[in-house]
Amino acid sequence: MRTLNPASIAPPLARYAHGVEVVGPVRMIRTSGQLGVRADGSVPPTAAEQAQLCFSNIRAILAEGGMGVANICHISAWLTDRADLPAYMATRDAFLAGTDILPASTLLIVAGFSRPEFKVEVEVWATAPL
C-alpha cells in the first residue's frame, strides 16, 4: 500500500491519509459495521468504551482472516454526537499506533443507529498479498 497525500491540497485533518493505493493481487477483508457490544450482549454507556469495543472486534475479525491493523486501507466511522469526536479519535489513534502506512478514513455524524444506546459504529477495509 502507498498513501496518497498530494502537496497541492490541505493535509489530512487527523491521523489518516487522503488516499491509499493498493497495488498487485491481494486478498481483501471488509468488515461489517462493528458496534460497541460486549460478547455478553451488553453495551457500555460511553462512546469511548464503545469505540474500544468496535476496534477490538475489528482486530479479532482481521486476525480470523490472517491480517492485522497494518493491513487496513480504509476506516469508516459513524458517531451520533459530535461531542464524542475527541474520544473516538483518541481511541482510533491508539488502535493505529505503530502503523507505518495510515489508512484513508471517513467519519460521519448521524442521527442514530438500530438501538438508541449505540453511539459509535466502525467498519474497515483491509488488504494483504495473495
C-alpha positions, 0 to 999 in steps of 0.5 A, spaced: 500 500 500 502 507 498 498 513 501 496 518 497 497 525 500 498 530 494 502 537 496 497 541 492 491 540 497 490 541 505 493 535 509 489 530 512 485 533 518 487 527 523 491 521 523 489 518 516 491 519 509 487 522 503 488 516 499 491 509 499 493 505 493 493 498 493 497 495 488 498 487 485 493 481 487 491 481 494 486 478 498 481 483 501 477 483 508 471 488 509 468 488 515 461 489 517 459 495 521 462 493 528 458 496 534 460 497 541 457 490 544 460 486 549 460 478 547 455 478 553 450 482 549 451 488 553 453 495 551 457 500 555 454 507 556 460 511 553 462 512 546 469 511 548 468 504 551 464 503 545 469 505 540 474 500 544 469 495 543 468 496 535 476 496 534 477 490 538 472 486 534 475 489 528 482 486 530 479 479 532 475 479 525 482 481 521 486 476 525 480 470 523 482 472 516 490 472 517 491 480 517 492 485 522 491 493 523 497 494 518 493 491 513 487 496 513 486 501 507 480 504 509 476 506 516 469 508 516 466 511 522 459 513 524 458 517 531 451 520 533 454 526 537 459 530 535 461 531 542 464 524 542 469 526 536 475 527 541 474 520 544 473 516 538 479 519 535 483 518 541 481 511 541 482 510 533 489 513 534 491 508 539 488 502 535 493 505 529 499 506 533 505 503 530 502 503 523 507 505 518 502 506 512 495 510 515 489 508 512 484 513 508 478 514 513 471 517 513 467 519 519 460 521 519 455 524 524 448 521 524 442 521 527 442 514 530 443 507 529 438 500 530 438 501 538 438 508 541 444 506 546 449 505 540 453 511 539 459 509 535 459 504 529 466 502 525 467 498 519 474 497 515 477 495 509 483 491 509 488 488 504 494 483 504 498 479 498 495 473 495 
